[in-house]
Amino acid sequence: MHSEIRKREKNKFATFDMCNQVMRKTVKYIGKTLLYMFLILMGMLVMFYLMAPVYDFSGPVAFHGSKLYNPYQNMNPENWHRYNFQVQSEAWGGITSGRGNSNEMIDSVYQMLGFDHVSTSDYQKINHFGSDRPSYIPTYEHGYSLFKVHQVCIGASRILWIDLILFQTISMKQWIIDLLNKDCEIVALAHPNLRGGYPPDDLKKLTHYQLMEALNRATISVKHWDTALSSGQLVWLLGDDDAHDVLNSDEVGRTFTVINSPTLNREDIIHSLKTGNAYGADLFPKTGLTFSERVERLRHVPVVKKVELSGDTLKVAIVPKPMTINFIGQNGKLRNAVQNSATASYVIKRKDNYIRVEFVYPDGSVIYLNPIIRYEGDRPVSLLKAEVNETATLNLRIVYFLIFLTFMYLFARKNRKLKRN
């Protein structure tokens, strides 16, 4: 009997030991798998840095010429449409911000707010909700940089997975913009002022993007926009809520884009954005409104009625009447201000490289028009230039290779010493 008890105990311990060994092996296997996955991921991120070329930049060149381009020359005051291109939905298993927003909820909230269209810009993912509609525009937010060097990709055909997670030189930023242009109809710099993603010095050189999200719920980057315009970058305004919780009335219906287009079809909207036939709205009060109050506030958004050029005279009109109409020029300098009037005019001088208009209201709301641009030739173009410097890029990669060889040599030398000991 005692022998049977000892045998059972022995079998029990043997079974426990076997289970323990299996568990240790499983944990070890999982640990190794996770380590290899982490190393592969880190290797990819490092590889992106090694792939980035070196660019030559022309630097600032102010707009000039005898001609004036008016982005509103084909404007119909009856064809304004309210758009938002930045809102996040539940994506990637809920690990990204916006996890509480379903597609149906986003659509319903923005319809209630009186928007004609909302494009969901999930992180690194094209949202196909509503793709059966003629108005559908595939959009996503590119970037996983810790310093918010992000881009809004409008009319995207596929996702760009390349990005630089830590620091980014100006050449690296230009490289990402150029890569995005291959698969997107419009590349917009997202919230430039957020975490210093695009400092003004960068915007004196960066080019090949079409829009700048100067109006964002989280931050206003109008000074960055003026820096780019003053440097000769032809860039139009984008305004977005960038909402992460559409059930929070403080996150929706605050900053957006109003586009002039004969239809809501994708092609017409893209064309209007590319040609600057749109304006941005920054509405106050920004916080503290209930949803019903927010809906009511949006029923009274100012409407631009006229933006005309007669020779060198710019004439504008808006309803309702603003407190001030500001005419802003090179380097964001105020050129003229008209008080308490729904209409105003300004004679564009030879020294005015561009002129844009702000309609300021007593409650703090501001409507921003795209600029009138000086140019020569057939049409206005960006005067900033950025090209890959093949020689500098090759030299940099040789340096990377020499650093790699040095590390390999030191690693091998250390291993030899350990074996001797």
C-alpha positions in Angstrom: 0.0 0.0 0.0 2.8 2.4 0.9 4.5 1.5 -2.3 1.4 2.4 -4.3 1.1 5.7 -2.5 4.8 6.5 -3.2 4.2 5.5 -6.9 1.2 7.8 -7.2 3.2 10.7 -5.6 6.1 10.0 -7.9 3.8 10.1 -10.9 2.2 13.2 -9.7 5.5 15.0 -9.3 6.6 13.7 -12.7 3.5 15.0 -14.3 4.0 18.4 -12.5 7.6 18.5 -13.6 6.6 17.7 -17.2 4.0 20.4 -17.2 6.5 22.8 -15.7 9.0 22.0 -18.4 6.4 22.5 -21.1 5.3 25.8 -19.6 8.9 27.0 -19.4 9.5 26.0 -23.0 6.3 27.7 -24.1 7.2 30.9 -22.3 10.7 30.8 -23.7 9.4 30.2 -27.2 6.9 33.1 -26.9 9.7 35.3 -25.4 12.0 34.5 -28.3 9.2 35.1 -30.9 8.4 38.5 -29.4 12.1 39.4 -29.2 12.6 38.5 -32.9 9.5 40.4 -33.8 10.8 43.4 -31.9 14.2 43.1 -33.5 12.6 42.9 -37.0 10.5 45.9 -36.3 13.5 47.9 -35.0 15.4 46.8 -38.0 12.7 48.1 -40.3 12.6 51.4 -38.5 16.4 51.8 -38.7 16.3 50.8 -42.4 13.9 53.7 -43.1 16.5 56.1 -41.7 19.2 54.5 -43.9 16.9 54.8 -47.0 16.3 58.5 -46.6 18.2 60.6 -49.2 19.8 64.0 -48.8 18.1 67.0 -50.5 19.2 70.3 -51.8 16.7 73.1 -51.1 16.5 76.4 -53.0 15.3 78.4 -49.9 12.7 81.2 -49.8 11.8 83.0 -53.0 8.9 85.4 -52.6 6.0 85.3 -55.1 6.5 87.9 -57.9 5.3 88.9 -61.3 2.9 91.2 -63.1 -0.1 88.8 -62.9 -2.5 88.1 -60.0 -4.1 84.7 -59.4 -7.5 84.8 -57.8 -8.5 81.2 -56.5 -12.1 82.4 -56.4 -12.4 83.5 -60.0 -14.9 80.7 -60.7 -16.7 81.0 -57.4 -20.5 80.6 -57.2 -21.8 82.0 -53.8 -24.6 79.4 -53.9 -22.2 76.4 -54.1 -20.5 76.4 -50.7 -20.1 73.0 -49.1 -19.0 72.2 -45.5 -16.2 69.6 -45.2 -14.1 67.9 -42.6 -11.1 65.7 -43.5 -9.9 64.7 -40.1 -11.7 62.5 -37.7 -10.6 59.1 -36.3 -12.7 56.0 -36.0 -12.2 52.7 -34.2 -9.2 51.1 -36.0 -6.4 48.6 -35.4 -8.4 46.7 -32.7 -9.0 50.0 -30.8 -5.3 50.7 -30.0 -5.4 54.1 -31.7 -7.2 57.2 -30.6 -10.8 57.3 -31.9 -11.7 53.9 -30.6 -15.1 55.0 -29.4 -16.2 56.3 -32.9 -18.1 54.0 -35.2 -18.4 55.0 -38.9 -22.2 55.2 -38.6 -21.8 57.5 -35.5 -19.4 59.8 -37.3 -21.7 60.1 -40.3 -24.7 60.7 -38.2 -23.1 63.4 -36.0 -21.7 65.4 -38.9 -25.0 65.2 -40.8 -26.7 66.6 -37.7 -24.1 69.4 -37.6 -25.0 70.3 -41.2 -21.8 69.1 -42.9 -22.0 68.0 -46.5 -19.2 65.5 -46.1 -16.8 64.0 -43.6 -13.7 61.9 -44.5 -12.5 59.6 -41.8 -8.7 59.8 -41.6 -7.7 56.8 -39.5 -4.0 56.4 -38.7 -2.3 54.4 -41.4 -5.6 53.0 -42.7 -8.0 54.0 -45.5 -11.5 53.8 -44.2 -13.9 52.5 -46.9 -17.1 53.4 -45.3 -19.4 55.1 -47.8 -17.2 54.1 -50.8 -20.3 53.4 -52.8 -21.1 57.2 -52.8 -19.9 59.6 -55.6 -18.7 61.9 -52.8 -16.4 59.3 -51.2 -12.8 60.5 -51.0 -10.3 57.9 -49.6 -8.4 59.7 -46.8 -6.0 58.7 -44.1 -3.5 60.3 -41.6 0.0 59.2 -42.3 2.7 59.0 -39.7 3.7 57.5 -36.4 6.3 60.1 -35.5 6.5 60.8 -31.8 6.8 64.5 -32.7 3.6 64.5 -34.7 5.2 65.0 -38.1 2.0 63.8 -39.8 0.2 64.3 -43.1 -3.4 64.2 -44.2 -3.5 62.1 -47.4 -6.6 63.0 -49.5 -7.5 60.9 -52.5 -5.2 58.1 -51.4 -4.9 54.9 -53.5 -2.8 53.0 -50.9 -1.0 53.4 -47.6 2.6 54.4 -47.3 4.2 52.4 -44.4 7.5 54.2 -44.5 8.0 56.8 -41.7 10.7 57.9 -39.2 9.5 57.4 -35.7 12.0 59.6 -33.8 13.9 62.6 -35.1 13.4 63.8 -38.7 15.8 66.1 -40.6 14.3 68.4 -43.2 15.5 66.1 -45.9 13.7 63.2 -44.3 10.5 65.3 -44.1 10.8 66.2 -47.8 11.4 62.5 -48.7 8.2 61.4 -46.9 6.2 64.2 -48.7 7.6 63.1 -52.1 6.7 59.4 -51.4 3.2 60.3 -50.4 2.7 62.3 -53.6 3.1 59.1 -55.6 -0.2 57.6 -54.2 -2.2 60.7 -53.1 -4.0 63.3 -55.1 -3.4 65.9 -52.3 -0.8 65.9 -49.5 -1.6 68.2 -46.6 0.8 69.0 -43.7 -1.2 68.1 -40.6 -1.3 70.4 -37.5 2.2 72.0 -38.2 2.3 73.7 -34.8 1.6 70.6 -32.8 4.7 69.4 -30.9 6.8 71.4 -33.3 6.2 68.9 -36.1 6.9 71.5 -38.8 8.8 74.5 -37.4 8.7 77.7 -39.4 12.3 77.3 -40.5 11.4 74.0 -42.2 8.5 75.6 -44.0 10.9 78.1 -45.6 12.3 75.2 -47.6 9.8 72.3 -47.8 7.7 71.9 -50.9 5.7 69.5 -53.1 2.7 69.6 -50.7 -0.6 71.2 -51.7 -2.5 72.0 -48.5 -1.6 73.0 -44.9 -3.9 72.2 -42.0 -3.5 75.7 -40.5 -6.8 75.3 -38.7 -7.0 72.3 -36.3 -9.0 71.9 -33.1 -5.8 71.2 -31.2 -3.7 74.1 -32.6 -3.9 77.0 -35.0 -0.9 77.2 -37.4 -1.8 80.3 -39.4 1.7 81.8 -38.8 3.2 78.6 -40.3 1.0 79.1 -43.3 2.2 82.7 -43.7 5.8 81.5 -43.4 5.3 79.0 -46.3 3.4 81.6 -48.5 6.1 84.2 -47.8 8.8 81.7 -48.9 7.1 81.1 -52.3 5.2 77.8 -51.5 1.9 77.7 -53.3 -0.2 76.1 -50.5 -3.9 76.4 -49.8 -5.7 76.3 -46.4 -7.2 73.3 -44.8 -9.4 73.3 -41.6 -10.3 70.2 -39.7 -11.8 69.2 -36.3 -9.4 66.3 -36.0 -12.0 64.8 -33.6 -11.2 61.7 -31.6 -14.6 61.6 -29.7 -17.5 62.7 -31.9 -19.9 62.5 -28.9 -18.0 65.3 -27.2 -19.5 68.5 -28.6 -16.3 70.4 -27.8 -14.5 68.3 -30.5 -16.8 68.7 -33.5 -18.0 71.6 -35.7 -15.2 73.9 -34.6 -12.6 74.2 -37.4 -13.4 73.0 -40.9 -13.1 73.7 -44.6 -15.9 75.3 -46.8 -15.4 74.3 -50.5 -16.9 75.9 -53.5 -18.0 73.3 -56.0 -20.9 72.7 -58.5 -21.3 69.1 -57.1 -20.2 66.9 -54.2 -18.5 64.5 -56.6 -14.9 63.6 -55.7 -13.4 65.0 -58.8 -15.0 68.4 -58.4 -14.1 68.7 -54.7 -10.5 67.7 -55.4 -10.3 70.2 -58.2 -11.6 73.0 -55.9 -9.1 72.1 -53.2 -6.2 72.0 -55.6 -7.1 75.4 -57.1 -7.8 77.1 -53.7 -11.5 77.6 -54.2 -12.3 77.1 -50.5 -12.0 78.9 -47.2 -11.4 77.9 -43.6 -13.6 78.5 -40.6 -12.5 78.8 -36.9 -15.7 79.1 -34.9 -16.1 80.4 -31.3 -17.1 79.6 -28.7 -14.8 76.6 -28.9 -15.9 74.8 -25.8 -18.8 74.6 -23.4 -21.6 74.2 -25.9 -24.2 71.4 -25.8 -24.9 69.5 -29.0 -28.1 71.4 -29.6 -26.2 74.7 -29.1 -23.5 73.5 -31.4 -26.0 72.7 -34.1 -27.6 76.1 -33.7 -24.2 77.8 -33.8 -23.4 76.1 -37.1 -26.7 77.3 -38.6 -25.1 80.8 -38.6 -21.7 80.2 -40.1 -20.7 83.3 -42.2 -21.0 82.9 -45.9 -18.5 84.4 -48.4 -20.5 86.2 -51.1 -17.8 87.9 -53.2 -14.0 87.6 -53.8 -13.4 89.5 -57.0 -10.4 91.1 -58.7 -10.9 94.2 -60.8 -7.5 95.1 -62.2 -5.4 95.3 -59.1 -8.3 95.9 -56.8 -9.6 93.1 -54.5 -13.2 93.3 -53.5 -14.7 91.0 -50.9 -18.1 90.6 -49.3 -19.5 88.3 -46.5 -22.7 87.8 -44.5 -23.3 88.4 -41.7 -21.2 91.6 -41.2 -17.9 91.0 -39.4 -16.3 93.3 -36.8 -13.1 93.6 -38.9 -11.9 92.7 -42.3 -8.1 92.3 -42.3 -5.9 92.2 -45.4 -2.8 90.2 -44.7 0.4 90.2 -46.8 4.0 89.1 -46.9 5.3 87.7 -43.6 1.8 87.9 -42.1 1.9 91.7 -41.9 -1.4 93.6 -41.7 -1.8 95.7 -44.9 -5.2 97.2 -44.2 -8.2 96.8 -41.9 -11.8 97.8 -42.5 -14.1 98.0 -39.4 -17.8 97.2 -39.1 -18.6 96.5 -42.7 -19.8 93.5 -44.8 -17.8 94.6 -47.8 -14.3 95.9 -48.3 -11.7 96.5 -51.0 -7.9 96.7 -51.2 -5.7 97.9 -54.0 -2.9 95.3 -54.3 0.4 97.1 -54.6 3.5 96.0 -56.5 5.3 95.1 -53.3 2.4 92.8 -52.2 3.7 89.3 -53.0 0.3 87.8 -51.9 -2.7 89.1 -50.1 -5.1 87.0 -48.0 -8.3 88.1 -46.1 -9.5 87.4 -42.6 -13.1 88.2 -41.5 -13.0 88.6 -37.7 -16.3 88.4 -35.7 -17.1 89.9 -32.2 -17.3 86.4 -30.6 -13.8 85.5 -31.8 -14.8 83.5 -34.9 -12.5 84.0 -37.9 -13.1 83.1 -41.6 -9.8 82.7 -43.6 -9.7 83.2 -47.3 -7.0 81.7 -49.5 -4.5 84.2 -50.9 -4.4 86.2 -54.1 -0.9 85.3 -55.5 1.5 87.2 -57.8 2.9 85.1 -60.6 4.5 85.0 -64.0 3.9 82.5 -66.8 0.8 80.5 -67.6 -0.2 79.7 -64.0 1.0 80.2 -60.4 3.5 77.6 -59.2 5.5 77.0 -56.1 8.8 78.8 -56.3 10.5 76.6 -53.7 12.7 73.8 -55.1 13.8 70.5 -53.5 15.9 67.9 -55.3 17.8 64.8 -54.2 21.5 65.4 -54.0 22.8 62.1 -55.4 26.4 62.6 -54.4 25.6 63.7 -50.8 23.2 60.8 -50.5 25.9 58.3 -51.7 28.5 59.8 -49.3 26.1 59.5 -46.4 25.4 55.9 -47.1 29.1 55.2 -47.3 29.4 56.7 -43.8 26.6 54.4 -42.6 28.3 51.4 -44.1 31.7 52.3 -42.5 29.9 52.7 -39.1 28.3 49.3 -39.6 31.7 47.7 -40.4 33.2 49.3 -37.3 30.5 47.9 -35.1 30.8 44.5 -36.6 34.6 44.6 -36.1 34.3 45.6 -32.4 31.6 42.9 -31.9 33.8 40.2 -33.4 36.8 41.4 -31.4 34.9 41.2 -28.2 33.7 37.7 -28.9 37.2 36.5 -29.6 38.3 37.9 -26.2 35.5 36.2 -24.4 36.4 32.8 -26.0 40.1 33.2 -24.9 38.9 33.8 -21.3 
